[in-house]
């Protein structure tokens, strides 16, 4: 999971400062204002495309630390299948 995050970050031009993996109860991931990304260890149990969506979602927060229209345009740019992945997360 950490290797995949770094791979996706390099592929899309993001600089990850730090990563932690935790047993979060309510989130798949988060990104702090300082650029620290925190991931839920349960991501390893998801289908790869859904896990990649979560990783790309958090990487997009490095550019836009909110859920504004600009943020969602960035997500669309780097993860065109985000709608399907979000639907999978809601349904499962």
Rosetta blueprint (number, residue, H / E / L):
1 X L
2 X H
3 X H
4 X H
5 X H
6 X H
7 X H
8 X H
9 X H
10 X H
11 X H
12 X H
13 X L
14 X L
15 X L
16 X L
17 X L
18 X E
19 X E
20 X E
21 X E
22 X E
23 X L
24 X L
25 X L
26 X L
27 X L
28 X L
29 X E
30 X E
31 X E
32 X L
33 X L
34 X L
35 X L
36 X E
37 X E
38 X E
39 X E
40 X E
41 X H
42 X H
43 X H
44 X H
45 X H
46 X L
47 X L
48 X H
49 X H
50 X H
51 X H
52 X H
53 X H
54 X H
55 X H
56 X H
57 X H
58 X H
59 X H
60 X H
61 X L
62 X L
63 X L
64 X L
65 X L
66 X L
67 X L
68 X L
69 X H
70 X H
71 X H
72 X H
73 X H
74 X H
75 X H
76 X H
77 X H
78 X H
79 X L
80 X L
81 X L
82 X H
83 X H
84 X H
85 X H
86 X H
87 X H
88 X H
89 X H
90 X H
91 X H
92 X L
